[in-house]
Amino acid sequence: MLTRLASGEPADRVWYALADKTYAPANLARAFEKVWRNGGSAGADEQTVAHFARQAEAELARLHEQMRDGTYRPQAVRRAWIPKPGSSEKRPLGIPAVRDRVVQAALRNVLEPIFETEFAEHSYGFRPGRGAKDALRRVDSLLKAGHDWVVDADLKSYFDTIPHDRLLALVKARVADGRVLALVESFLRAGVLEENEGWQPTERGTPQGGVISPLLANLYLDPFDHIMVRAGWEMVRYADDFVICCRSEAEAQAALAEVREWVAQAGLVLHPEKTRIVDMREPGGFDFLGYHFERGLKWPRAKSLMKLKERVREKTPRLSGSSLTDIITDVNRTLRGWFGYFQHSRASVFRNVDGYVRRRLRSVLQWRRDGRGKGYGAAHQRWPNEWFARHGLLSLVAEQAYTRTIVELRTH
């Protein structure tokens, strides 16, 4: 199937015999490897990934038999509510059982290559060989090219509001294998199991946390993507997060009108407060994929910075029994990962983060010294910045300077 796709199969080809490829032992084994790498919590049956792994051969053989003879049924998805960074609100996370995650991964292995052949170039989320950094680079290049008017759009509760019938119609446009279609539908309609509320039906949406959900979410927005392409709008989309970069206010107004029209007929909802048109020549800017863009500059949005500081605070409690070396090693891991994503921010951001981290560590040292005090004043004199550098603490200011030097050397 993959060979035929690569050799130029017609874009509108319909695929029939896919069920046997989905439950093939090799595909299920590869699917479990992906689930194992991703980890995650137990589903409604309370079976963990580690427990499944201990008897993986038998579990995979059982799944193969059930899928082959048509007796496989997914369990309800366990719903957990997780806090939104920097907000008192919470968002729902659907956690399928491990065995269902394996089947979803196997199904995605078969379906993804089919739909990948027609997905739009400006779609970057949850696609092979693409990521958030690619989307950010595209936005950056459009802004630098003079697209000063931006439609900043937000689909309200997108994953939870996708109409099942319309989504299934899009799957059927390319897949005619009834068993595979029934499998997709069974995941959509498996229901959710919420603590203290029991089982509830799912009449719309595909749960965030499901392995197949990102592919289905991209598929539902694919017609919208191609409408935007035909209209000539410069859209950049990452899953349900997208912006449209325009050269004039009139263009932006027209693009937003087209967005509103499609969203309404697709059974979705634009967030009334978070959807707007932004003039990039004026103060304010917009947030996209963790960054804030404003007047030619970009830096981590407020929630991204807050989330980093929360992680650092968790790793540097005053009463920590870990050695300073171990604390610094742990903090460095977080800082390196964060810098890898936000390294293109303005320099003041890194001075701010460096100062915050050192204050947290000075507070730990001051507490260990006399059981009181914070990381200010005398503590700063006692443990200056150079002291932390000698003890191996990563400085983001120094890391940015080093990265820029390397880039300059490569370009000359």
Steps between C-alpha positions, in 0.01 A plus 500: 500500500779743593689412182196575288444832677862598439475403132229754427161347574211734398420747778134397501567126523270305734662224707317175572692214669657669805373299798757222461778757486371662819498184711814348344726380787795708379286815490360438850852443633622824343195680639575376851857629471360849438261471794785377722721795404221751568412349839201665661245410765275198525158511338163396637617141558790628718754297301831687472738495204753313715246231589402459133870476408561215745260284301522680167527187285178354639320837501590571136401148395162551671448833324591340167244223548224735617553741211515216249179333616317830559457471879729790594319786677674810638437597860370835612762772523597611850457875526738703711492876548837673487570866584572751225832680564445846645127450533247371751327311219550132427484308173386142446751232410373167369715201600421180308595160642850386400363223276281756322796732456685214331211438258469872430873521426472202264203663328688828468795317341265387223287814453757775538690433173173513307394841627852644516511503120235773486553707817584866437853635515411756767382233748778417747345335805538126571638419156808291410812711453330821612474684827432821688838651410419466129171682555673776698763547228223539242320762709828682556578510127151628413521780756845602373363502144250771590190310606417752774135405553433171678179308555555339840233230525400254770263205457311454824536145643582371151588139583181463706264647239586325171174359353535122467290456186694759301834368620408144405391622156850636444652166602260318264610719211831310498428179693239245394596216733192459719692341788745789516219755482320318782822507703536877458136551595534275805778721635295814444195355674671306780382749762686645795533385858524786744559469872177528702290526182540156340475428128382774267441475125715694254279654235762742367877537503808283511677493840825687553735228614383247242774377265276525194350838600769730350466335158119523510517861619729591209273315259193697607678831439650389168212638285541831682873496423440462128235773496759733650759392240262559208411843640868590515515562876832439677381278784725313744323227697617274780209268590218733611729801548537719190578850378451664160761759401374775269642813334208731578211546739256440215665163425484404866132592525422295188699202627327510839159516331587186303620328818176586681291367211681165481516449876124557534407254224748244641319492835789662689526820706753784492590629845339847512763659723810330359431551130614840372693696239840632607691793348863397549618862468324585826558376859321183600608225263378141520591163654571190294645164607644632825656814350380861509553697177504879516646773277779297344599315818396178667534355846330235716140586572416572865360149560814336357723700733271432795504127427881494492524683833252257653718207392814667639321574826398134531863395456641749754302469826681643802464175689638284220723221628688473168854626462551830320672310218194281448263798514706691241516194274122464519438871437746498208298229326189718515687812387661326202168365376331837541786687331492257209151621417521867601860576398389758241349731761635845586796501743314660792294182540810294580634757747165481678503119515866482608433743782193309616684165506793640696266661754329165552834328558626776730184458703576127539860576603398777740244271665759229546743753647283655771139380448364830376528765232452514125726520198543879511740752660777333696427167334585656164834618636572167666418298185560726196415404145853373434470260793207323331686493168789321669255247644361416157173694489391563141474868409249566225665835420831320442324223308338753267833677439668166423221398262520829312878466467463153349238626254720792395799271444290268283373785284846641425 
